[in-house]
Structures are given as C-alpha cells and as structure tokens.
C-alpha cells in the first residue's frame, strides 16, 4: 500500500511540474511543445495590524499598561511558480501573436494576390475566378460549363456575365434570354392629329357636295327621259333652260369625284390606332 502511494505521488509531481525539454506534437504547424515551471515575482496588498500601547488606571487605583489595535494597507513581495507553455512552430508556420500556444498562420514566400489567402506553406487559397500558385491568373469561366449562360458569355477579370443576341433581353436570373416584343407604333403627335381632323372634315364636306350633286344628276336623267317621248311643240323654253343647267352641273360631279379619289389616296395611310378614318364611297356616285 505504501508503494502504491509513492508511485501515485511521483506521477502527480511529474505531471504538475512538467519535464523540461520534452517534445510534444500537438496542433497544426506545431513541431514541439514544452511546459515549464517559471518563477513569478509580484507585489500584493494585505491588511496589517498596528498596536499602539498606552497607560490606563486599573482596579485598585493601579496604573496598567495596555494597547489599541488599528489596521492599515501594506504591500509585500510574493514569489510563486507558474506553468508556462512554450511551443516551436514548424517551418512555414508562425504564431498569430507572441503569446499564442498554436501555430495557425501559414507563411507564403510571395503574397497571395486578388484577395487570396495563404492556407498552407506556399499555397494560396484563391477567390472564385482566380487561379495560379499566388492567385495571379484570371480564370476564363466562359470556356467551362459552369457559366450556364443561354446565349453569350462575356469573361471579365475575376468573374463573367451573360449577354443575349440582338432582339433578346437578359432575364431576371441574369442567365436566360427572353425575346423582346415588337414595339407598337408611336401615337400621333398633336400636329398629326390636327391634320387628320382637317382632312376628315374636308372629306365629309366633299361627300356632302357629292350627295347633293347626285340628287341633281338623278333629277336631270329623269327629266331627260321624260322629254324624249314629247313632241317638239310641247317642249317649253324653261324646260330646255333647266335641262341645260343640270347638264352643266355634270362637270361639277366629275370634278368632285376626282377630288374625292385624290383625298381617298391621301388619307389611305392615315389609319392610326385611335384616329382611324374610314373612307368608303358608293361606287355608283363616281
């Protein structure tokens, strides 16, 4: 039993004090680790009693000596032993700060470019779109199937973007292309609308005149047909005069008919979405 206690005590002392110079592999980039007892000297405060003697009168009218106790804050130097861990980093690794107990920061002989980070000794971890040992090479994503562009792929430094052929627009996902709708014809301006109204009014006026002359023409033809079976002595002078007047109006019908044909040709191209002009004439009126 005494032997077991001795062994346990020895192991406890060995673990608590550590072994000077012992090499322990621990953590990434750590080649050795030592735990040492280091003396630590520091000052601390404490409450110190102070005794003040004085004379007083005791029983029996005797003179007695006694004291009064006060306290004050004092300082004293203290020495203690503390455990301190010392590590040695492997080549290509270093500590993040002098007191660190790990070697997590890798070292690269040349700095990583374009936002890359040194992940292992002399190995850079590059951002998407860059490659090479030190992230100095632009990767052409358009030559790889990762871009997923529907029509065109445009490579840029460290990235890319999709584009579309003429007549298509880029979709909301910035990859697909959608056909653009055919633009609707522009609405007429105020000046064009005014000109259309003037032409419309002019056509209506000419159509009214044509209708009036059409009625006169029908009367002239009927009168002429009624005069043919009459005898010459029954035809009066006023009949001939009126018939002659009606026949002269036929020239006006011909002139108005030509004007309307010209207006129809002129107005044929003025059909707009909101200002459509319908020009239709009775073929019997021409």
C-alpha positions in Angstrom: 0.0 0.0 0.0 2.8 2.4 0.8 4.5 1.6 -2.5 1.3 2.5 -4.5 1.1 5.8 -2.7 4.7 6.5 -3.5 4.1 5.8 -7.2 1.0 8.0 -7.3 2.8 10.9 -5.6 5.6 10.6 -8.1 3.3 10.7 -11.1 1.4 13.7 -9.7 4.6 15.6 -9.3 5.8 14.7 -12.7 2.6 15.9 -14.4 2.3 19.1 -12.3 5.9 20.2 -12.8 6.4 19.0 -16.4 9.5 17.7 -18.0 11.9 20.4 -19.2 12.8 19.9 -22.9 10.1 17.3 -23.6 8.9 17.4 -27.2 5.1 17.0 -27.8 3.5 17.0 -31.2 0.3 19.0 -30.9 -1.8 21.1 -33.3 -1.3 22.1 -36.9 2.1 23.7 -37.5 3.4 22.9 -34.0 6.7 20.9 -34.1 7.4 20.9 -30.3 5.7 22.0 -27.1 7.3 22.4 -23.6 5.6 23.0 -20.3 7.9 24.7 -17.7 7.7 26.0 -14.1 8.6 29.6 -14.2 9.1 31.8 -11.0 6.8 34.8 -10.9 7.5 37.7 -8.6 4.9 40.3 -7.9 3.6 42.6 -5.2 0.4 42.1 -3.3 -1.5 44.1 -0.8 -2.6 42.9 2.7 -4.2 44.3 5.9 -1.5 44.9 8.5 -2.5 45.4 12.3 -0.7 48.2 14.2 -0.6 48.1 18.0 -0.5 51.4 20.0 0.4 50.9 23.8 -0.8 53.4 26.3 -1.3 53.6 30.2 -4.6 53.4 32.0 -6.0 53.1 35.6 -6.9 49.6 36.6 -8.9 48.3 39.7 -7.5 49.3 43.0 -6.3 52.5 41.5 -3.3 50.9 40.0 -1.6 52.0 36.8 -1.8 49.5 34.0 -0.3 49.2 30.6 -2.5 48.2 27.6 -2.6 48.8 23.8 -5.0 49.8 21.0 -5.1 48.0 17.6 -5.5 49.8 14.2 -5.2 48.4 10.7 -3.5 49.7 7.5 -3.0 48.6 3.9 0.5 47.3 3.3 2.4 45.8 0.4 4.6 42.8 0.2 6.6 40.9 -2.5 5.4 37.4 -3.3 7.2 34.7 -5.4 5.2 31.9 -7.0 5.9 29.3 -9.6 3.5 29.2 -12.6 3.3 26.8 -15.5 4.2 28.3 -18.9 3.8 26.5 -22.2 6.4 27.2 -24.9 5.9 26.0 -28.5 8.1 25.8 -31.5 6.4 26.3 -34.9 7.3 24.1 -37.9 8.9 25.7 -41.0 6.2 27.6 -43.0 4.1 28.3 -39.9 4.0 31.1 -37.3 2.0 32.2 -34.3 -0.8 34.7 -34.6 0.7 36.7 -31.7 3.7 36.1 -29.4 1.7 34.6 -26.5 -0.2 32.1 -28.7 0.0 28.4 -27.9 -0.6 27.3 -31.5 0.9 27.9 -35.0 -2.2 28.6 -37.2 -0.8 31.2 -39.6 0.8 29.8 -42.7 3.6 31.6 -44.5 3.9 32.1 -48.2 7.2 33.4 -49.8 5.1 35.7 -52.1 1.9 37.4 -51.0 -1.4 36.0 -52.4 -3.0 38.3 -54.9 -6.6 39.3 -55.8 -8.0 38.5 -52.3 -6.4 35.1 -51.9 -5.2 33.8 -48.5 -2.2 31.7 -47.5 -3.8 28.5 -46.4 -0.7 26.3 -46.2 3.0 27.0 -46.6 3.5 28.5 -50.1 -0.1 27.5 -51.0 -2.7 30.2 -51.7 -6.4 29.7 -51.4 -7.9 31.8 -54.3 -11.2 33.5 -54.6 -13.6 32.3 -57.3 -12.5 33.5 -60.7 -8.7 33.4 -60.0 -6.1 30.7 -60.1 -2.4 30.0 -60.1 0.1 29.5 -57.3 -0.4 33.0 -56.0 -3.9 33.8 -57.5 -2.4 35.8 -60.2 -4.2 34.2 -63.2 -7.7 35.1 -64.3 -9.9 32.0 -64.9 -11.9 32.2 -68.1 -15.3 30.8 -66.9 -16.7 31.1 -70.4 -14.6 28.2 -71.5 -16.0 26.0 -68.8 -19.6 24.7 -68.4 -20.1 26.5 -65.1 -21.4 29.7 -66.5 -24.8 28.4 -67.7 -25.4 31.3 -70.0 -28.2 30.6 -72.5 -26.7 32.6 -75.4 -23.5 34.6 -74.8 -20.8 34.6 -72.1 -18.6 37.6 -71.5 -15.4 37.0 -69.4 -14.2 39.7 -67.1 -11.3 39.9 -64.6 -12.1 37.5 -61.8 -15.7 37.0 -63.0 -18.1 36.9 -66.0 -21.6 37.9 -67.1 -24.1 36.7 -69.6 -25.4 38.5 -72.6 -28.1 38.0 -75.3 -28.3 38.3 -79.1 -30.0 41.3 -80.7 -33.7 41.1 -80.2 -33.4 39.4 -76.8 -33.1 40.7 -73.3 -31.5 39.2 -70.2 -33.9 37.5 -67.8 -34.2 38.1 -64.1 -31.8 35.2 -63.3 -29.1 37.0 -65.4 -28.6 33.8 -67.4 -31.6 33.2 -69.6 -32.7 35.3 -72.6 -36.2 36.4 -73.5 -37.4 37.6 -76.9 -38.2 41.3 -76.9 -41.8 42.2 -78.0 -42.2 44.2 -81.2 -42.6 47.9 -80.4 -46.0 49.3 -81.0 -46.3 52.2 -83.5 -46.0 55.6 -81.9 -49.1 57.5 -81.3 -49.6 60.6 -83.5 -48.5 63.9 -82.2 -50.9 66.8 -81.7 -49.9 68.3 -85.1 -50.6 65.0 -86.9 -53.9 64.7 -85.1 -54.9 68.2 -86.1 -54.0 67.5 -89.8 -56.1 64.3 -89.7 -59.1 66.1 -88.3 -58.8 68.7 -91.0 -58.6 66.1 -93.8 -61.5 64.3 -92.2 -63.7 67.4 -92.2 -62.7 68.2 -95.8 -63.7 64.7 -96.9 -67.0 65.0 -95.2 -67.7 68.3 -96.9 -66.9 66.8 -100.3 -69.1 63.8 -99.6 -71.9 66.2 -98.8 -71.5 68.0 -102.0 -71.3 64.8 -103.9 -74.6 63.6 -102.4 -76.3 66.9 -103.4 -75.0 66.7 -106.9 -76.0 63.1 -107.1 -79.6 64.1 -106.4 -79.4 66.7 -109.1 -78.0 64.2 -111.5 -80.8 61.8 -110.9 -83.3 64.6 -111.5 -81.6 65.6 -114.8 -81.7 62.0 -116.1 -85.3 61.6 -115.2 -86.2 64.9 -116.8 -84.3 64.0 -119.9 -86.1 60.6 -120.1 -89.5 62.4 -119.7 -88.7 64.8 -122.5 -87.8 62.2 -125.1 -91.3 61.0 -125.9 -92.7 64.6 -126.0 -93.4 66.3 -129.2 -91.1 69.3 -130.0 -94.0 71.7 -129.9 -94.8 70.5 -126.3 -91.3 71.3 -125.0 -91.2 74.7 -123.4 -88.2 77.0 -123.2 -88.0 76.8 -119.4 -87.7 73.0 -119.7 -84.7 73.4 -122.1 -83.1 76.0 -119.9 -83.4 74.0 -116.8 -82.1 70.9 -118.5 -79.2 72.8 -119.9 -78.3 74.0 -116.3 -78.5 70.4 -115.0 -76.3 69.1 -117.7 -73.6 71.7 -116.9 -73.6 70.5 -113.3 -72.5 67.1 -114.5 -69.0 68.7 -115.0 -69.0 69.6 -111.3 -69.9 66.0 -110.4 -66.9 64.8 -112.4 -64.6 67.3 -110.7 -65.8 66.5 -107.2 -65.4 62.8 -107.9 -61.8 63.3 -108.9 -61.2 65.3 -105.8 -62.6 62.6 -103.6 -60.5 60.0 -105.3 -57.4 62.1 -104.6 -58.5 62.6 -101.0 -59.0 58.8 -100.5 -55.5 58.1 -101.8 -54.1 60.8 -99.5 -56.0 59.6 -96.4 -55.4 55.9 -97.1 -52.2 55.9 -95.0 -53.6 57.9 -92.1 -55.2 55.0 -90.2 -53.9 55.2 -86.7 -54.8 53.2 -83.6 -57.1 55.9 -82.1 -57.7 58.1 -85.2 -58.9 55.7 -87.9 -60.6 57.3 -90.9 -62.9 55.2 -92.9 -63.3 56.4 -96.5 -65.9 54.5 -98.4 -67.8 55.8 -101.3 -70.7 54.3 -103.2 -69.2 53.3 -106.5 -72.4 54.5 -108.1 -71.6 58.0 -107.0 -68.4 58.3 -109.1 
